[in-house]
Amino acid sequence: MPADTDVVIVGGGLAGLAAARRLHRAGVSWRLVEAADRLGGRVATDTVDGFLLDRGFQVLNTAYPRLGALLDVDRLDLGFFVPGVLVRKGDRLLRLVNPLRDPAGGPGTALASVGSLPDRLRFAALAASYATLPAERLLARPETTADTALRRAGLSHAIIEDLLRPFLSGVLLDRELATSSHVLAMVLRSFARGRVGLPADGMAALPRAVAAALPAGLLDVNTTVAAVAPGRVSTSAGELRCRAVVVAVDPPTATRLLALPPVRMHSYTTYYHATAEPPVGEPILLVDGDRREMVANTVVVSRAAPSYAPPDRHLIATSVVGPSVPSESAVRLELTRLYGRPTAGWEHLTTVTIPAALPAAPPPQGRLRKPVALGNGLFVAGDHRDSPSIQGALASGWRTAGATLRHLRQH
């Protein structure tokens, strides 16, 4: 039977949109179907009382290689965070920054009592190696867990527990640091090479920018998919016939549609508060060096991107990693301790829990590229096929589209 289109893409998140961009550029016919009423998948932004609330605290790193190939990053009007962290240690709030990006903060970082000076020098050397060595060499190194890799680099228990575990748990959504050392290398590489920020219009501006070059008439939202099979996609709007199918949905849904092995997912919760007086005067992440292990990080988002809050108001985002969801009152008490400021007058805007926020990536992950071609013209894309990140989603979609094009040429 004749095909309705060459390729049907199931899922309008970053991976699906990146796949559509490559297929469109190649001149093949395609159609994208998305169950939600918007594009973007796990990257979304809601507006509440004049505040921009991302669906879970997320950031954009300018060093993601696929980012610049798909959009003009400058048009996102990014507001940037300070390249460093604040660490709560007892009654002290210690500031550690990248001295190459913030030379004025270098002396304070050298003297901060988080680990020892040799610790900080070893970590700086480790980060420098991640930033400067070719990615191929980093991914050819023996693979272990992130925790083991940090210890093998000579870092002490103190600096790992007081700084690196709380910081990395908020990035990897993995308190145990059981994530692959290859993922750790790519994450720290991006932090060392790029700047971290937020689009002025919220993180939802990212998928909008990726989709902007695509014909709107080929992007079908509010269209659920019941089943996929070679050459066929059954949707709520009817059946689509095609030469290839790219499934670019979240891992649990991909598992159901394609009968793939299940992917373990990390969860996290973001608590959004508003206040007239910000608890710190700069856009810098604050982590808990007291090992209380409730809050992974907290930050005054509107210090980086003022558009996230109405005039004369500020937005604070606080992240908790794992399936446990503490009460807002318990989190507020922790924020009082972390910031060293009263929080009783803060307004609780909302709490956002993402049960399946990021794929777990324990070793072995190899070169962070899992197979995307399943045979018979079926393909799968998403950050569970590459690295668990925005970069992984974009790269996976682009790579899967390339595999799809090769299939179309051969059949």
BELFEN-V320063 format. One record per residue. N is the residue number from 0. RES is the residue in three letters. SS is DSSP state (a for helix, b for strand, c for the rest). Layout:
BEGIN
n->N res->RES ss->SS
n->N res->RES ss->SS
END
This chain:
BEGIN
n->0 res->MET ss->c
n->1 res->PRO ss->c
n->2 res->ALA ss->c
n->3 res->ASP ss->c
n->4 res->THR ss->b
n->5 res->ASP ss->b
n->6 res->VAL ss->b
n->7 res->VAL ss->b
n->8 res->ILE ss->b
n->9 res->VAL ss->b
n->10 res->GLY ss->c
n->11 res->GLY ss->c
n->12 res->GLY ss->b
n->13 res->LEU ss->a
n->14 res->ALA ss->a
n->15 res->GLY ss->a
n->16 res->LEU ss->a
n->17 res->ALA ss->a
n->18 res->ALA ss->a
n->19 res->ALA ss->a
n->20 res->ARG ss->a
n->21 res->ARG ss->a
n->22 res->LEU ss->a
n->23 res->HIS ss->a
n->24 res->ARG ss->a
n->25 res->ALA ss->a
n->26 res->GLY ss->c
n->27 res->VAL ss->c
n->28 res->SER ss->c
n->29 res->TRP ss->b
n->30 res->ARG ss->b
n->31 res->LEU ss->b
n->32 res->VAL ss->b
n->33 res->GLU ss->c
n->34 res->ALA ss->c
n->35 res->ALA ss->c
n->36 res->ASP ss->c
n->37 res->ARG ss->c
n->38 res->LEU ss->c
n->39 res->GLY ss->b
n->40 res->GLY ss->c
n->41 res->ARG ss->c
n->42 res->VAL ss->c
n->43 res->ALA ss->c
n->44 res->THR ss->b
n->45 res->ASP ss->b
n->46 res->THR ss->b
n->47 res->VAL ss->b
n->48 res->ASP ss->c
n->49 res->GLY ss->c
n->50 res->PHE ss->b
n->51 res->LEU ss->b
n->52 res->LEU ss->b
n->53 res->ASP ss->b
n->54 res->ARG ss->c
n->55 res->GLY ss->c
n->56 res->PHE ss->c
n->57 res->GLN ss->c
n->58 res->VAL ss->c
n->59 res->LEU ss->b
n->60 res->ASN ss->b
n->61 res->THR ss->c
n->62 res->ALA ss->c
n->63 res->TYR ss->c
n->64 res->PRO ss->a
n->65 res->ARG ss->a
n->66 res->LEU ss->a
n->67 res->GLY ss->a
n->68 res->ALA ss->a
n->69 res->LEU ss->a
n->70 res->LEU ss->c
n->71 res->ASP ss->c
n->72 res->VAL ss->a
n->73 res->ASP ss->a
n->74 res->ARG ss->a
n->75 res->LEU ss->a
n->76 res->ASP ss->c
n->77 res->LEU ss->c
n->78 res->GLY ss->b
n->79 res->PHE ss->b
n->80 res->PHE ss->c
n->81 res->VAL ss->c
n->82 res->PRO ss->c
n->83 res->GLY ss->b
n->84 res->VAL ss->b
n->85 res->LEU ss->b
n->86 res->VAL ss->b
n->87 res->ARG ss->b
n->88 res->LYS ss->b
n->89 res->GLY ss->c
n->90 res->ASP ss->c
n->91 res->ARG ss->b
n->92 res->LEU ss->b
n->93 res->LEU ss->b
n->94 res->ARG ss->b
n->95 res->LEU ss->b
n->96 res->VAL ss->b
n->97 res->ASN ss->c
n->98 res->PRO ss->c
n->99 res->LEU ss->c
n->100 res->ARG ss->c
n->101 res->ASP ss->c
n->102 res->PRO ss->a
n->103 res->ALA ss->a
n->104 res->GLY ss->a
n->105 res->GLY ss->a
n->106 res->PRO ss->a
n->107 res->GLY ss->a
n->108 res->THR ss->a
n->109 res->ALA ss->a
n->110 res->LEU ss->a
n->111 res->ALA ss->c
n->112 res->SER ss->c
n->113 res->VAL ss->c
n->114 res->GLY ss->c
n->115 res->SER ss->c
n->116 res->LEU ss->a
n->117 res->PRO ss->a
n->118 res->ASP ss->a
n->119 res->ARG ss->a
n->120 res->LEU ss->a
n->121 res->ARG ss->a
n->122 res->PHE ss->a
n->123 res->ALA ss->a
n->124 res->ALA ss->a
n->125 res->LEU ss->a
n->126 res->ALA ss->a
n->127 res->ALA ss->a
n->128 res->SER ss->a
n->129 res->TYR ss->a
n->130 res->ALA ss->a
n->131 res->THR ss->a
n->132 res->LEU ss->c
n->133 res->PRO ss->c
n->134 res->ALA ss->a
n->135 res->GLU ss->a
n->136 res->ARG ss->a
n->137 res->LEU ss->a
n->138 res->LEU ss->a
n->139 res->ALA ss->c
n->140 res->ARG ss->c
n->141 res->PRO ss->c
n->142 res->GLU ss->c
n->143 res->THR ss->c
n->144 res->THR ss->b
n->145 res->ALA ss->a
n->146 res->ASP ss->a
n->147 res->THR ss->a
n->148 res->ALA ss->a
n->149 res->LEU ss->a
n->150 res->ARG ss->a
n->151 res->ARG ss->a
n->152 res->ALA ss->c
n->153 res->GLY ss->c
n->154 res->LEU ss->c
n->155 res->SER ss->c
n->156 res->HIS ss->a
n->157 res->ALA ss->a
n->158 res->ILE ss->a
n->159 res->ILE ss->a
n->160 res->GLU ss->a
n->161 res->ASP ss->a
n->162 res->LEU ss->a
n->163 res->LEU ss->a
n->164 res->ARG ss->a
n->165 res->PRO ss->a
n->166 res->PHE ss->a
n->167 res->LEU ss->a
n->168 res->SER ss->a
n->169 res->GLY ss->a
n->170 res->VAL ss->a
n->171 res->LEU ss->a
n->172 res->LEU ss->c
n->173 res->ASP ss->c
n->174 res->ARG ss->c
n->175 res->GLU ss->c
n->176 res->LEU ss->c
n->177 res->ALA ss->c
n->178 res->THR ss->b
n->179 res->SER ss->b
n->180 res->SER ss->a
n->181 res->HIS ss->a
n->182 res->VAL ss->a
n->183 res->LEU ss->a
n->184 res->ALA ss->a
n->185 res->MET ss->a
n->186 res->VAL ss->a
n->187 res->LEU ss->a
n->188 res->ARG ss->a
n->189 res->SER ss->a
n->190 res->PHE ss->a
n->191 res->ALA ss->a
n->192 res->ARG ss->a
n->193 res->GLY ss->c
n->194 res->ARG ss->c
n->195 res->VAL ss->b
n->196 res->GLY ss->b
n->197 res->LEU ss->b
n->198 res->PRO ss->c
n->199 res->ALA ss->c
n->200 res->ASP ss->c
n->201 res->GLY ss->c
n->202 res->MET ss->c
n->203 res->ALA ss->a
n->204 res->ALA ss->a
n->205 res->LEU ss->a
n->206 res->PRO ss->a
n->207 res->ARG ss->a
n->208 res->ALA ss->a
n->209 res->VAL ss->a
n->210 res->ALA ss->a
n->211 res->ALA ss->c
n->212 res->ALA ss->c
n->213 res->LEU ss->c
n->214 res->PRO ss->c
n->215 res->ALA ss->a
n->216 res->GLY ss->a
n->217 res->LEU ss->a
n->218 res->LEU ss->b
n->219 res->ASP ss->b
n->220 res->VAL ss->c
n->221 res->ASN ss->c
n->222 res->THR ss->c
n->223 res->THR ss->c
n->224 res->VAL ss->b
n->225 res->ALA ss->b
n->226 res->ALA ss->b
n->227 res->VAL ss->b
n->228 res->ALA ss->b
n->229 res->PRO ss->c
n->230 res->GLY ss->c
n->231 res->ARG ss->b
n->232 res->VAL ss->b
n->233 res->SER ss->b
n->234 res->THR ss->b
n->235 res->SER ss->c
n->236 res->ALA ss->c
n->237 res->GLY ss->b
n->238 res->GLU ss->b
n->239 res->LEU ss->b
n->240 res->ARG ss->b
n->241 res->CYS ss->b
n->242 res->ARG ss->b
n->243 res->ALA ss->b
n->244 res->VAL ss->b
n->245 res->VAL ss->b
n->246 res->VAL ss->b
n->247 res->ALA ss->c
n->248 res->VAL ss->c
n->249 res->ASP ss->c
n->250 res->PRO ss->a
n->251 res->PRO ss->a
n->252 res->THR ss->a
n->253 res->ALA ss->a
n->254 res->THR ss->a
n->255 res->ARG ss->a
n->256 res->LEU ss->a
n->257 res->LEU ss->a
n->258 res->ALA ss->c
n->259 res->LEU ss->c
n->260 res->PRO ss->c
n->261 res->PRO ss->c
n->262 res->VAL ss->c
n->263 res->ARG ss->c
n->264 res->MET ss->b
n->265 res->HIS ss->b
n->266 res->SER ss->b
n->267 res->TYR ss->b
n->268 res->THR ss->b
n->269 res->THR ss->b
n->270 res->TYR ss->b
n->271 res->TYR ss->b
n->272 res->HIS ss->b
n->273 res->ALA ss->b
n->274 res->THR ss->b
n->275 res->ALA ss->c
n->276 res->GLU ss->c
n->277 res->PRO ss->c
n->278 res->PRO ss->c
n->279 res->VAL ss->c
n->280 res->GLY ss->c
n->281 res->GLU ss->c
n->282 res->PRO ss->c
n->283 res->ILE ss->c
n->284 res->LEU ss->b
n->285 res->LEU ss->b
n->286 res->VAL ss->b
n->287 res->ASP ss->b
n->288 res->GLY ss->c
n->289 res->ASP ss->c
n->290 res->ARG ss->c
n->291 res->ARG ss->c
n->292 res->GLU ss->c
n->293 res->MET ss->c
n->294 res->VAL ss->c
n->295 res->ALA ss->c
n->296 res->ASN ss->b
n->297 res->THR ss->b
n->298 res->VAL ss->b
n->299 res->VAL ss->b
n->300 res->VAL ss->a
n->301 res->SER ss->a
n->302 res->ARG ss->a
n->303 res->ALA ss->a
n->304 res->ALA ss->c
n->305 res->PRO ss->a
n->306 res->SER ss->a
n->307 res->TYR ss->a
n->308 res->ALA ss->c
n->309 res->PRO ss->c
n->310 res->PRO ss->c
n->311 res->ASP ss->c
n->312 res->ARG ss->c
n->313 res->HIS ss->b
n->314 res->LEU ss->b
n->315 res->ILE ss->b
n->316 res->ALA ss->b
n->317 res->THR ss->b
n->318 res->SER ss->b
n->319 res->VAL ss->b
n->320 res->VAL ss->b
n->321 res->GLY ss->c
n->322 res->PRO ss->c
n->323 res->SER ss->c
n->324 res->VAL ss->c
n->325 res->PRO ss->c
n->326 res->SER ss->c
n->327 res->GLU ss->a
n->328 res->SER ss->a
n->329 res->ALA ss->a
n->330 res->VAL ss->a
n->331 res->ARG ss->a
n->332 res->LEU ss->a
n->333 res->GLU ss->a
n->334 res->LEU ss->a
n->335 res->THR ss->a
n->336 res->ARG ss->a
n->337 res->LEU ss->a
n->338 res->TYR ss->a
n->339 res->GLY ss->c
n->340 res->ARG ss->c
n->341 res->PRO ss->c
n->342 res->THR ss->c
n->343 res->ALA ss->c
n->344 res->GLY ss->c
n->345 res->TRP ss->c
n->346 res->GLU ss->b
n->347 res->HIS ss->b
n->348 res->LEU ss->b
n->349 res->THR ss->b
n->350 res->THR ss->b
n->351 res->VAL ss->b
n->352 res->THR ss->b
n->353 res->ILE ss->b
n->354 res->PRO ss->b
n->355 res->ALA ss->b
n->356 res->ALA ss->b
n->357 res->LEU ss->b
n->358 res->PRO ss->b
n->359 res->ALA ss->c
n->360 res->ALA ss->c
n->361 res->PRO ss->b
n->362 res->PRO ss->c
n->363 res->PRO ss->c
n->364 res->GLN ss->c
n->365 res->GLY ss->c
n->366 res->ARG ss->c
n->367 res->LEU ss->c
n->368 res->ARG ss->c
n->369 res->LYS ss->c
n->370 res->PRO ss->c
n->371 res->VAL ss->c
n->372 res->ALA ss->b
n->373 res->LEU ss->b
n->374 res->GLY ss->b
n->375 res->ASN ss->c
n->376 res->GLY ss->c
n->377 res->LEU ss->b
n->378 res->PHE ss->b
n->379 res->VAL ss->b
n->380 res->ALA ss->c
n->381 res->GLY ss->c
n->382 res->ASP ss->c
n->383 res->HIS ss->c
n->384 res->ARG ss->c
n->385 res->ASP ss->c
n->386 res->SER ss->c
n->387 res->PRO ss->c
n->388 res->SER ss->c
n->389 res->ILE ss->a
n->390 res->GLN ss->a
n->391 res->GLY ss->a
n->392 res->ALA ss->a
n->393 res->LEU ss->a
n->394 res->ALA ss->a
n->395 res->SER ss->a
n->396 res->GLY ss->a
n->397 res->TRP ss->a
n->398 res->ARG ss->a
n->399 res->THR ss->a
n->400 res->ALA ss->a
n->401 res->GLY ss->a
n->402 res->ALA ss->a
n->403 res->THR ss->a
n->404 res->LEU ss->a
n->405 res->ARG ss->a
n->406 res->HIS ss->a
n->407 res->LEU ss->a
n->408 res->ARG ss->a
n->409 res->GLN ss->a
n->410 res->HIS ss->c
END
